[in-house]
Amino acid sequence: MLTLSRPAGRRRPRRAVAVLAALATTAGVFAAVQTSAPAAARPGDVVVAEDFSSGTLPAGWRAIDGEWTVRDGRLYGTATSGTKKITFGRHLTDFRFSATVRFESVAEATRWTALGLDVPADGSTPWWIATMRSGTTAANGLEFAQLTTANAWNVTNTGSAGYAAGTGRDMKVAVEVHGNQARWFLDGRQLLRTSSLTRSTDGGQALVVNGGSVSFDDVRVTELPPNGYLRPAGAPLTVVAHRGASAAAPENTLVAQEIARRAGADFVENDVQPSRDGVPFVLHDGTVDRTTDGTGAIRSLTADQLKALDAGSWFAPQYAGARLPTLAEQLTDLRARGGNLLLEIKGAHTRDEVARIVEVIRAERMTGRVFVQSFEVDALRYTRELAPELPLGLLRGSLDADPVAVSRDLGLTAYNPTGAALLARPAVVADLHAAGVAVLAWTVDSPAQWQQLERIGTDGIITNRPAELAGWSAAGQLGAAAPTVSIAAPADGAKLDRAQRPVLTVPATDADTVTVTLDGQAVPAGQPLDLTRLAPGKHQLRAEVTGPKGTATAEAAFTVLVTPAGLGHLVLTSGAQDQALTVLTNHLVKGRYAELARYADQQAGKLLPAGVARVIAADARTLAER
């Protein structure tokens, strides 16, 4: 075994390190641990880079247990029973850990290997790992887990891959860690995410094997910049639930927060304002009128008065009795049940009011899982002064002339404009990223805009539809496919009379644009087709879509039939004056189609609009000839 030498000196924690101070759960209890970074490491530094070409264990690598050998340019770890590990590297707060991993043999598909994310050099507990089973398609094929001091596993997150690692297959794995947050990548695509790591002050990296033999190559550890809100390549958009799952439950309530959590939202976005007696409450509007059964400005009502209000009945009867949560109650729920908070300081706040918000966040031990944003520059400056460990985001309805300069002046972690403003100047995203500033767009509920924002590099989206965005974003990581399109209605070969109004339905996938024509003329999809002006006979529909992977087309034909019911619909909707309508209806009821045609011709442009008169006359003649 080889001993690992540790750096003798360490610098003080940077402000950004404190921003990502670890908060995680063990048996449902979260603990904050401030971490520090070694003076030798800086963002971009490669701390470990091993291809095992030397034929021996690298200096500083410490085989704790199990059999670890180097041969044929790979490191082999064997655990015939139990869990075996080798430690190396150094303590880092923000880093990427990658390797090429191959299962050589396993006792069964449930056996696993892992990247150790925070493991003491001597292998003592507790430690955190990112695991991969050889049966990666299982529901727990990938995991984030902690081995506690009681030698028990605390599995915080599980996921699966679309294919099995099996044996004999090289798998490119990587984990990006930012304090208590981590992302699990397999073959370049993010499959799992956590915000539940509990960080130590000196744990380094490790490779772990359980119940098999695994080989490793190209092991690399690189320090990252501290802003963990920047979306790495292969990662989906960060999903932020606007006021909780506000499309499905009463906004800014704990039930909306719970639905957002179950929907897979990475963050819940809520607003905070003080009551008359200074208690921070979660509420968007300046008054309680819209979302409760009460009236009045929130700042004119005491905490007891606010807690007595019904904040759910306005949305739906099943939510009757839902209450306005205090900020402390919301944070307690997030700490106990999981989740992160994007907290908007709503409206102008004094320094003392901001201090009360900070006091609550700290009292609830949630500084590592709260991100503060506001339209109010003063509120952000107060927050930065009072709590430099909290990340800050500036909300904007339109873009500043120089968003980068504004971000630097305010010490922003993220710049958060509307989706429309961002799409009007998409180059701003790259400029902000170059300055180390993330970009969150608000409030976007359209899949078409989600796609546009994702393509320009936006890091996250605030939405009223978190479940849909989470599903869309996860599915999008499979890579854009060739677009598809079909014409579902009217169906190909359909025979329709003029009384029918089929809705033009054109399903499409992986498409940015959809164009539909009827007999060569553009028509809007999703709208009823007006058959009263079409000539009898066959008509041609054509749909064309374009997407990242090309174009696709579909065609369908339908036939407009001349029927008595259709003629009756034409007459009744013709706009004829009462006198003409009486005559036309009388001829129609008695089946006098030839007379009806002659009368329509005579009254065209007089008692009957000319255009519809021609169609009525033509259909009546067709029926008269049968």
N, C-alpha and C positions, 0 to 999 in steps of 0.2 A: 504494500500500500504506500501511497505517496501523500505527504502532508501538504496542505495548502497554505501558503504564506498569505497573510492578510496585510493590506496597506497600513502603515503606521499612523498616517494622519488623515483626517477627514475635514472637509470644509463645512461651514455652517449650512443648514438647509436653505435652499433658495425659496423665495416666495411661492414660486410655482409648484415646488415640491409640497409645500404645506397645503396648496390648493387640492392636491390629490392625496392628502393624508388618508390612510386606509381606514375604511369602516366596513365591517363585515359581520356575518352572523355565525355563531356557534351555538347550537341549541336555541336559536331564536334571539340571542343577545348580541348586540353590535358593540364593537370596541374600536376606538380611534387610536391609531399608532402613528406618530410622526416619524418619518423616515428621512435618512440623509444619504447623500450621494458622495462617492469618493472623489477626491480632488483630481485624480488622474483621468476621470471619464468626463467627456463633454458630448453634447448632441452630435451625432454623426460618427463618433469614435467607434471603431470595431474593437470590442473588448475581448472577444474570443473568436478565433477563426481556425478551425481544425479540419484537415482532410485526411489525417492519420497516415500520411505518406512516410513518416519517420519509422514506422514499424513498431513503435513502443508507445506506452501511455504518455501523453504530453505532460510536461512539468506542471505541477500544481493540481493535477487531477487526482482525486482521492477515492479509491475503490473502497466503499464502506462495507459492503457485503456482496455475496454472489461472485461469479466468475467474470472478470473483465479482461479481454485480450484484444490486441490489435493484430490483424493479418489481412493481407490482400487489400490494403488501403482502406479498411473499415474497422470500426470499433464494435466488438461483439460482447453483448451482455447476456448472461444465462442465469435464469432463476428456475431451478428444477422444482422448487417449492417456495411459497411466500413471495415477498417483495424485496428486490435487491436494487441497489443504487450506487452511482458514482457521482461525486460532487466536484464542482469546479467554479471558475468565474469569481465574481464579486457582487456585492450588494448594489443594486441599481433601482431607482424608482421608476424610470421611464426607459423601456428597452424592448427590442424585438429579438426573439429567440427562435431560430429556425434550424432545421435539420432535414436530411433525407433519411427516412426510416424504412426498414424492411423486416417484417416478421419472417424469421428463418424456419421456426417451428413453434407450435403452441400446443398445450395440453388439450385445449378446447377453445371454441370461438369467443368465449367470454374473457379469455386472458388478455392482458393489455401491456402497453408500454406508456411512458409519460415523459413530458418535459417538466422538470422541477423548476418552479418559478420563484420560490422563496424557501430555500432549504439550507439549514445550518451546515457549515463545512464538515462537522462531525456526524451529520445525518440524524441528529436528535430531533424529536418532535417539539413543537408542531411544525408542519411544513405543508406547502401548497403545490399542487401539480395540475397539469392539463393532460388528461389521459386519452388514449385511443385504443380501443379494442381491435382485435383482428376481425371481429364481426362488427364492422363500423356501421352496418345498416340497422343494428338494433337501436331501440329507443334510447338506450344509454351507451351507444357506440362511442360517443365523445362525452367527456365530463370535465368540469372544474371541481376539484375536491381538496379537502384538507384532512390530513391525519393529525388528530388532536393529541394532546399530552396524555389522554386516557387510552391512546392507541385505538381510537374509534374513528371511522370515516364520517366526515361531514361533507356530503355531496350537495353542492349548491346549485349546479346547473347541469342539465343533460341535453344531448342532441344526437342526431344521426346524420350519416352521409348517404348519398344516393347509390353507393357501390361499396362492396366489401374490400377491405385491405387484404384479407386472406394471408397467404404466405408466398414468399418469393417475389413480391411486387414492391418496387420503390414508391414510397409515398412522401410527397413534399409537405412537411408540416411546419407551422409557425404560430407563435403566440406573440401578440403585442400587448405589453403591460404598461399601464399608467396608474401608478399608485394602487388603489383598490379595484381598478377596472382592468379588464383583459378581454381580448378578442382571440378566438381560436380559428385558425385558417388551415384548410386542407386543400392541397393542390391549388393554392392561390385564391380560394374562395372562403369567405367567412361563413362558418356554420354555427358558431356559438359565441355568446357574449356574457360577461358577468360584471357586476359591480360589488361583489361580495368578498374579495380577497382581504385577508387580514395580514398586514405587512409587518415584518420584523425590522430590526435596525441593522442586521448584519447578514441575513440569509442570502446565499448566492444561487447558482443554477445547479441542476442535476439532471441525469438521465436515469430512468427507473424502468425495471422490467419485472413482470409478474407472470409466472407460470409458462415460461417459454424461453426461446432464444431469439434475440433481436439484434440486428446490425444497424450501425449509424454511420453516416458520412456527412461531410460538409456542415459541421456544427458551427453555427455562427451566432454571436450575441452582439448587438449593436445598440448603443445608447440612442434614445430618441429625444426630440424636443419635448418639453413638458406638456404641451397642449394636447391632451388625449381626446379632444373633441374634433380634431381634424380627421376626416374619413380616409383611412388608408385604402390603397388599391385592393380590390376584391371584397371590400366591405359594403354592406347595404347602407342606405340612408338611416340616420338616427331618427327614430319616430317619436315625436313629441305630441302628446294628447292635449289638445287645446281645451282648457278648463275641465280637464278630465275627458272622458268619452262623452262629450257634450251633445253629440248627435243621437246618443242612445240613452242618456240619463240626465237628470237635472244638473246643470253645470256647477262647478266649484263645490261639489258635495263629496262626501266620502264614498258614496255609492258610485258616482261617476269615476272616482279614482280607482275603485276596485275593478270596474269594468275595463278601464284603460289598462290596468295591470294585466288582467286576464287576456286582453287583446294583443299583448306583446309590445306595448309601448315602452320605449327606453326611458322616457321622462314623462311626467305629468306636468303640464303648465297650468299654474293657478295665479290668481291675483291676491294681493294682501293690502288691507287698509285698516286703520285703527278705529275702534269704537270710541264713544265719548270719553270713557274712562281709560283709554290708552291700550286696550287689548287688541293685538293684531288678529283680524278676522279674514277669512278667505271669501272674497266677494269682488265681482268685476265692476258693477255699476256704482255710481256715487250714492245711489239710493237703493232701498230694499224693495221698491215698488214692483219691479218687473218680475223678480224671481222668488218672491215670498208672498205671504198673505198679509204683510205689514206695509206700512208707508213711512217715508221719512228718510233723511240722509243718514248714512251709516255713522257719520261722525257726530250725529245728534242723539244717537241711541246708545244706551249702556250695554255692556256685555250680557247682563241678565235679560234685557229686552230683546237683544238679537238672538239669544239662545232659545227664546220662547217662540220664535217664528217658524212657520212651516215653509221649508224651502224646496219641497218636492211636488206638492199637489199641482202647481201651475204647469208642470211638465206632463204628468200622467197620474191617474188615480193610484196606481200601485206604489208610487213614491211618496204618498202622503206621510207626513211626519218626519221626513228627512230634515236635518237641521243644518244651519250654517256652521261649518267647523271653524274653530280657532286655528291659527297657524300651528300652535303647539299640538292640537289634536291631529291635524293633518300629518305633521312630522312623526308623531308617535305611530300612526298607522303605517307610514312608509317604512319606518325603522323595523317594526314588528313583522310586516307582511311583505316587504320588499318594494323597491322602486326608488326613483330619483326625482327630484323636484326642480323644475325651471320656474323660479319664483319671480313674478313681476311685481315690483313696487309700484302700485297704481296711483298716479297723480302725485302732486307735490307733497313732500314729506320734510319735516324739520329734521335736523341732525338727531335730536332726542328720539324722534319716532323711528328713525332708521336704527338707532342704537337699540331700541326695544326689540326690533325684528332680529337683529344680530344676537341679542341676548337669548331670545327663544331658540334660535338655530343652535347655538352653542349648548344651551341647557338640554336640548334634545339629542346632543351628540351627533349632529347631522351635517357638520361643516364639509365633510368629504362627499356629500351626496346632494348638496344644494347649489344651484347655479342661479345667480341673481341677474335679472334684466330689468330695464326700465326705459321709458321714453325720457325720463327726467334726468338730465345730466347731473344735477346737484345730488340726487339720490344715489347715483353711481359713485360720485366723488366721496360722499359720506361713507358709503359701504367700503370703498377701498381704504379709506383712512381708518375705519373702525375694525375691519375684518379683512386684512390683505390676503388671507388664505382663501377667500371666496372668489370663484371665477365670475367675471362680469360680462354682460351682453348689452349692447345699445340697440334699442328698438327704433326703427325709422320707418316712416310712411313713404318717404322718397330718399334717394341716395344723396349723401353729401358729395360735394365737389371732389373731395379727397378723403374717401373712407379710411384709407391707411393712416393718414395723418391724424384723423380723429381717433382712430383706434389706439394709436401710440400715445396720444395725449391723455386718454382716459384709462390706459392700461387694460384694454379689453381682451378677453379670451375669445369672444365672438361678436360679430357684427350682424344684426338681425333685421333686415329690411323685409318689405312685402315681396311676395313671389313675383308680382307684376313688375315692380321696380327693378328687381334683380335680373329678370329676363330682358328688360330694356337695355341693360348694360352688363352683359354676361362676363365681360373681361375683368370686371371688378373681383370676381371670385378668385381668379389666379393671382391678382395683385395682393389680395388679403392673405391668401395662403402663403405667398412668398414672404409675407411679414409675420407669419406664424399665427394668423388670426382665422378662426373658423367662421363659417357662414351658416346661419339658420334662417330659413325663409318662413314667413307667416302670411296669412292662415290659408293654406292651400288644400282644397278638397277634390281637385280634378286630376284623374289619372294622366290625362294628356300633359298637364303642367308638372305633375310629379316626374314624368319622363324627361321633360325639358330641363327641369332643375337638376335632376340626377346627372344628365349628360354634361352640364356646364360645371359639374364638380361640387355642387352644393353639399354641405355636410349633413344637414338635417332639415326636416320639414315639420312645422307646427300645423296640425290638422285637426278638424272635428271628427275625422274618420280614421282613428288609429288602427283599428283591426284591418281595414281594407289596405291602408298604406303598408302595414307590417307584412301582410300577405303578398302584396304586389312587389314590395321591395325584396323580400326573400326570394320570390319566384324569379325576379329579374336577375339575381345573381347566377342563374343558370346560363346566362348569356342570351343576347337577343337572337331569336330564331327568325327564319324566313316568315314574312307576313302571310296570313291566310285571310280569305274573305269568302263569304257565301251570301246568297240572297234567300233568306228564309221565308219572306212574305212580300208580295204574293208569290206563292210557290210556282216553280217552273211548270207550265202546262195548265195553270189555273184558268177556269172559265168563270167570268164575273159579269153581273149585270150592273146597270148604272146606279142602282140603289145601294150598292156595296161601296164601302170606303176602306179598303185594306191599308193597314199601316205598313209603310215601306220599311222592312226590317233587314238590316245588313250586318250580321255579326262579323267582326274582324279581330285578329290577334296580331300583336307585335307590329302595329301600324301607327304611323304618325298622322297620315291624312287618309281620308276616305272620300272618293268622288263617285257619285251615282248619276247616270243619265237615263232618261226615258225617251226612246226614239231619237237619241242624239242630243237631247236638251237636258241640262243639269236640273236635278230635283233633289230636295233635302231628304236624307235618310231620317227615319223616325217620325215622319209626318204621314197623315192619311193621303192616299192618292185620290184625286178628284177625277172620277170616271165620266162625269157629265159632259165633258168637253172633248173626249176622245172619240175618234171615228170607230165605228164598229169593226171588229176584226182583231188581228194579231198585233201585239205591241212588244217592243224589245227593251229589257232593262239590262244595264251593264254597270258593274261596280269595279272600281280600281283603287287599290290601296298601295301606299308606299311606306316603307319602314327602313330601319338600319340595314337590313339584310336584303333589300331589293323591293320588287313590286309583285303584286298578285292581282288577278282579275277573276270575275265571275259573271255569268250571264244567265238570264231567265226570261222566258216569254210567257205572256198571258193573253187571253182573248176576251174582248168586250163583246158580250152577247146583247142582242136586241130582244127584250122581253116586255110583256105588258106591265110587269111590276117596275121595270126600269123606266119605261115611258111614263108611268104614273109618277115616279120620283122626279123625273125631269119637269113634268107639268107643275107639280106642287111646289117645286123649288125654283121655278122659272122667273119669279118676280113679275108675272103678268098682272095686269090690273084686274080688279074683281070681275068686271064684265067678261073679259077674255078667259079668265080662270073658270068661270061658270060654264062657258061654251066648251072649252077644251075638256073639262072633267066630264061633261055630259056625253060628248062623243066617245071618250075613253071608256066609260062605264058600259056604254051600249055597243062597244066594239066597232064603231064607225071610224076605222083608221084612215080611210081615204079622205073623208070629210074633215077629220082632224088635221090631216096634212095640209089640205087646201086652206083651212082657216089659219093655220100657223103661218103659211106663206103670206096670206092677205094682211095679217096683223103685225108682221115683222117690222120692227122699228116704230110701231104705233102703240098698240095695246100690249105688245109683247117685245122684249128686248130682241134685237135682230140676231145676235149670235146664237142664243138658245133657241130661237124660233127655227133656225135652219136645222139644228140637231133634232128638235121635236118632229119637224116635218119629215126628215130623212128616216127616222126610226119608225114613224107612223106608216110611211110608204112600204118599208120593209115588212111590217106586220100585215099590211093590207094585201101584199102579194103572196102570203103564205096560204 
